[in-house]
Amino acid sequence: MKRKTIAASAALLLLPLSACGGNAQAGDGNTVTITVGYQSKTINTVTAGTLLRSLGCFEQQLNALHDGHTYKVDWQDYATGAPITAQMTAGKIDIGSMGDFPLLLNAARGKQLGQPTRLVSVTGYNLRGGLNTVVTAPGSKLASLADLKGKKVSTSIGSAADGTLVRALQRAGIDPDKGISKLNQQPAVGASALSAGSVDALSQFVAWPGLLAYQGKAKALYDGAQLNLPTFHGVTAREDFAKQRPAVLEAFLKAQAEATDYLNARPVTAAEKVAEATGLPAEVVYLYNGAHGIATFDPAVKPALVSALKQDVSVLKAAKLTGDVDVDSFVDDQYVKKALGSSDYAKRLAAVPPASASEVWPKGSEKTTSFGSPKELLAYVARHSNDVRAAYVPDATTRTLWFADKAVWVADGEQLLPFVTQATAQVYVDAHGGAQVVSYADALRRAS
């Protein structure tokens, strides 16, 4: 299971709670700089970026090599995967992390320029696609994806969120090229455009949809998990770097596993650390990275994710962003297998995400409280409204976690069911006689 991280996590518990270790110590020999490109605000990459950097795990692993070199890590933070790929193919970044669609562009660009790269591990994933969401303004009259026809939509072309948008529009019978006016924008620019009313919707990846919903600046229009197709972020390394310094790459992957086990064992503490490093609200970080969050963290390269990656190629080809990509040759898990050991890797490969659950994060607490049903959570919130930092509930159909006060609630007899979007709630209501959409306040009243 995701939160029971076998032998490695047991050893991790013996380490200090604040970090994996200190910075690399000076030694004899030449200084070698390892450059790591990451996306601090793309928070399901934190085990290969923000959290990993905060804990100092990589530096500790490098220090333990004792190979006559002094290692320095140059951490470079980017908003998306595209500039990381540009720097990798220029030989300026050794290791990077990015989403599934950017990974394919990374593979294609690397091959084209004679600087091949390899997918060496996974950071966070969601087997249904829930990491990407289409949102619209809080007061928007748009109720479903079909309403986007002829509208302006902001996204980052070539990103995982763009892939979700394209697939979702196709399923809704809308031509993704001609049926909408698509604006290619960085996530922050798109978020500002949505707030200003210059676009009708925004399709973005973690953590932007959750952040905007939390801030009251957006509401979910389409839950990426409706596609029921895995999406993930992973770690890519330059092939020449991997061959020249395999021990360094293995050190990175060992450190990533340590950061993963830390996150899984201490999700609240990890969320606070990531929030401190990024400026994101910890409540938003926990929505994605929490004990039952939207993202599952595991470095193992699961076959289901590789299969999804192969399906992504056709979307990029149709958009003329790339040609054929040989996914099988791009995926190379030999380094992470060696770093973790065959037995540990096999267990991680077989592990499955935890069952979704309703959770409350009480104010002043370092732990969350889980409930057997959304109604039980509502009853608790109704009794302790002034003592709740955040409350999370899983969508009744897609199981995507969402903020309880931002969810669309349906009363069906004695049941109180949450949904991420109005459209999925309406589908349920239409199929269940007597069910009705109710306000959050009414749901709290009914539960108390």
N, C-alpha and C positions, 0 to 999 in steps of 0.2 A: 504494500500500500504506500501511497505517496507520503504519508506522515510517519510511517514506521520505516526508518531508513537503515535497517539491518546493521551490520557490524560497524560500518564506518561512522555512523552517528554515535554509537556508544563510545568510541574513542574520542569523538569530537566533544562530548560532554566533559571530558577532563581538561579541555582547553579553557582559557579565560573567556568569560561571557562577552567581553568587549571586542575581541579580535582573535584571529588565527595566530598571530605572531607579529613580531616587529619587522622593520625594514631590513633589507639585506645589509650585512656588515661588510666593510671593506676587506679586501684580501689581496693576495699576490696576483699578478697577471694583468691583462688588459681589461678595461671596463667595456662591457657589452650592453648596449641599450636595446631593450625589447619594447617595441611600440605596439600598443593595444588600442584599437579603435572601438569605442562603445557608444551607446545612446542612453544617457543617464535617465531621461524622462520616458524612455520606452521600457517600462518597469518589469516586463517579463524577460528582460535580458540581464537582470541585476546580478545573477550568479556568475556572469562572465564580465560584469562591468561594475556598476555602482556599489553593490554590496561587497563584491570581491575586493574592490579597491579599498573600501572602508575597513574591512577585516584584516587586510594585509596578508592574506593567505598566499598569494602568488609570490610576493617578496620572500616570505618564509621558505617556500618550496625551492626557490632559486638559491637561497642562502644554503640550503641543505645539499646542494649538488656537489660542493667542494671539488670543483673541476679546475681550479686555478684562475677562474674569472671572477670579476666583480660585476654583478648585474644591476642595471638600473632600469626601472619600468617607466616608460613615457605613456601616460594615460591621455588619450585624445578623445574628447567628447563631441558627438555630432547629433543633429536632430533627426536624421534619417540614415538609411543604409547606403544611399548613392555616393555621398562623398567618401565614405569608408572604402567602397569599392574603387573609387578613383585613386585614392591614396595607396591601396594595396597593389593595384596594377602598375603604379609608378614605383613600386618597391619601397614605399615609405611607411607602410603599416604591415606588421607581421601577422597579427591576429585580430579578427574583427567579429562583431556579433550583429545580426540583422534578421529580418523576417524572411519568410519562405519565398515570396516573390523576389525581393532584393537578392536573396541567396542565388536564385537562378540567374539573375542578371550578373551577379558576381562571377558565377561559373562561366557564363557566355563571354563576358568582357575579358576575363582572365585568359581564356583560350584564344580569343581573337588577338590579343596583344602579346601573346607569348609569355604570359605571366600566370600560368594556371593556378587555381586555388582548389581547396578541398574542404568539404563540410566534415568537421571532425567531432562535433557533439551538438546536443540540443540544450537549450536553456528552459524556456517555458512553452507549454503547448496546451491546446484545448481540442479535444477529439471531435467536437461538433462545429468548431469555428467561432466560438463565442468571444474571441479576443478582439474582433472587429465589429463596429456598430455604426449604423447610419443614424444621425441625430438631426433634429430640426429645432427651431426656436420654440420656447415654452408656450407661446400663444399661437403657434402656427395651426392652421386649419387642416394641414396635411395629416391624414390618418393612416395611410398605408404606402407601401413602396410604389404602388400603381399611380398614386397621386403625384409622383415626381415627373411624370411625362411632361416635357416642355419646360421644366424648371431648371434653375441654376444649382449645380451641386459642386461643392469643393471637395477635392481629394488630392492625394499625392500620387500622381501617375507612376505605375510600376511598383507601388507598395502593396502590402498584403491587404490593406483596407480598400485599395482600388480594385484588387482582385475580387474581394467580397462584393463590392458595388456592381461590378460587371456581371458576375454570376447571378446576383439577386435580380438585377434588371432583366436579364435574359429569362429567368424563370417567371417574371411578372409580365413577359411579353413586350418588353420595351427594348428597342435597339440601344445598346450602351454608347454607341457612337453618334447616332442621329436623334435618339429619343429624348435626350437631355442636353443641356449646355454644361459641359464639364470644365471646371477650372482647375488647373494644375497648381496647387499651392502647398507650401509647407504647413504642417499642422497648426502652428500658432497663428499664421496668417489666415488660414481657413476659419479658425475659431473666432478671430476678430471680425472676419467677413460675415459670419453667421450672426454675431451680436449686432453688427451694424445693419443687418438686413439686406446686404448686397448679394447674398446667396440664400437659397431656400433650404438647403440641407448640407450637411457635412458628413463625409464617410471617412473615418479615421480609425487608427489602431490604438491599442492600449498606450497610455492611460487617458487620452483625450476625451473619449465619450463619457467615461465615468466622472472625470474631473468637471466637465461642463454641466453634467446633470447634478452633481453635488453642489456646484456653485449656483444652481438655479438658472443657468444660462442656456440650457438645452433639455430636450426630452427625447427619449429613444423612439425612433421611427421603425427601425429594422434591426433585429438581433441576428448577428452573423451566425449564431448557432442554428438558425432555421435552415441553413444550407446542409447541416449535418455532414460537413466535410472538414477534416482536421486542418488546423492552422498552427504554426509554431514559429519560434525564433531559434536560431542556432549559431554555432561558432564556426567561422571559416578561417583557414590559414593558407598562406602562400605555400605552394608545393615546394619551392626551393628552400624556403625557411624550414619547413617540416623535415626535409631530408638533411639539411645542413645541421639543424639543432633539434633532433628528435627528443633529447632529454629535456630541453626547455619547454617544448610543446607538451610533453607528458607532465612536466611540473605544473603548467597552466591548468591542465585537465584535472590533475589531482586537487589543485587549489579550487577549481570550479566545483568539484564534488564536495569539498569541505564546506564551501559557501552554500551549496544546495542543501546539505544536511543541516547546516546552521539555520537556514530559512525554514526548513520543514520542522525542525525541533523547536524553534522559537519564532513563530510567525509574527507575533505582535512586536517583539523586540526588533526583528528584521525590518518590519514596516516602518517603525520609528527611525531606524538608521537610514533607510532609503529616503524617508521624508526629509530628514535633516540634511542629507546630501543634495537633494534635488529641489527642495522648496515646495514639493507637492504635499498636499494634506495627507497625513498618515492614514486617515479614514479611506481615502481613495486608493492608496497603495494596498491597503488590506483587502479592499474589494477584489482586486486582481490576484494578490500574492498571499492571501490569508490561508488559514487551515482548510477552508472549503472554497477558496477563491476560484475565480474564473480560470486562472492559469495553474497548471500542474508542472512542477519543476523536477526534472530528471535529465542527466546528461546522456542517457542511453539513446541511441539512434534507432527508434522503433520502426519496424516495417510499415506500420500504418502511416507514419509521417513521410516515409520515403515514397510510398504509393501516392499520397496526396501531392507530393512535390512533382511527381511525374504528370499528374493531372493538371497541375498549374501551368505547365509548359504551353499547352494549347491556348490558354488565355493570353499569355504574353505574345505568342506568335500571331494571334488574331489582331492584337493591338500593334503589331509590327515593332515590338520592342526588342525582340530577339528571334533567332531562328531556332533550329533544333538544339536541345541541350541533352547531353548524355548524362543523365542523372546517376546512373550506376557507377560511372567512372568518377563523378564529382563526389559522391558519398564515400568517405573513407574513415571507418570507425576503428581502425587498427590501433591508433594512438590512445584513444579513450579506453579500449579494451585492455591494453597493456598498463595504462595508468591505474585502472581500478582493479585489475586482476580478473581472470575469467569467471570465477565464481560470483564475485560481487556484481560484475557486469551482467551476468545471466539473470541474477535476481532482479536487478533494476530493469532489465529488458522485459521481464515478465510482470512487473508491477503495474497496477492499474490505478487510475485516479480514485480518490475517496468518494464516497456517496455525498451528494450535496446535502446541506443542512442549513437551517436558519440559525443565525448567530447574533448575539448582542455584545457590543463592546462597552462595558460600563465605564463611566468617567473615573479616572484615577486608577484603573486596573491594568495590570500587565497580562491579563488573560481574558479571553472571551467566554461567553456562556452559550452553549448550543441547546436547541429546543427540538422536540420531536415533530413539530408542525409549525407552519407559519402562524396559525391561530394562537398557539401557545406563546409564540414570540410576541404577538400583538397584545395578548393579555398581560405579559410582563411589562411591555413598553407602556401600556395604559396605566399600570400601577407605579412605574418608576420613570415617568417621562422626563423629570429633571435630572436624572442620574444616568441617562443613556448618551454615550458619545456617538455611537453609530449602531444601526440595526440593518442586518442583511437577510434577504430571503431569496430562494431559488425560484426561477420562473417555473410555473406548474407544468409546462410542456417541454421547454428546451433545457431546463435546469441551470440556466445562466444566472449567476448571483447578481443581485441588484440591491440598491438601497431601498429599504422598506417604505420610506416616505416618498420615494420617487416611482415606485411600482404602480401599475394599474391593478386595482383590486376587484375581484369578482366574488360575490356571495352566491353560493350554490347550496341551498338548504343550510345545514350547520357548518358547511365548509367555507373557509375564507382563503381564496387562492390568489397568489400574486403573479403578475406577468410583466415582462420588461416593456412591452409595447402595447399600445391600444389595439393594434391589428390582431395580435395573437389572443388577446383577451376577448375580442369580439368573435373570433373563430370559435372559442370555447363556448361563449354565450349562445351563439347560433346553434350549436350542437347539443345544448343542454337546456331543455325547457325549464323555465323558472329561474335560471341563473341570471344575474344582473350585475352590471358594473357599478361599484360603489366608491365613494371617496375614501381617502385614507382615514379621515376623521370618523367616518361612519364605520369603517372596518375596525378601528380601535374600539368604538362604542359597542359594536356587536360582540367583540372578543372579551370585553371586560364584564 
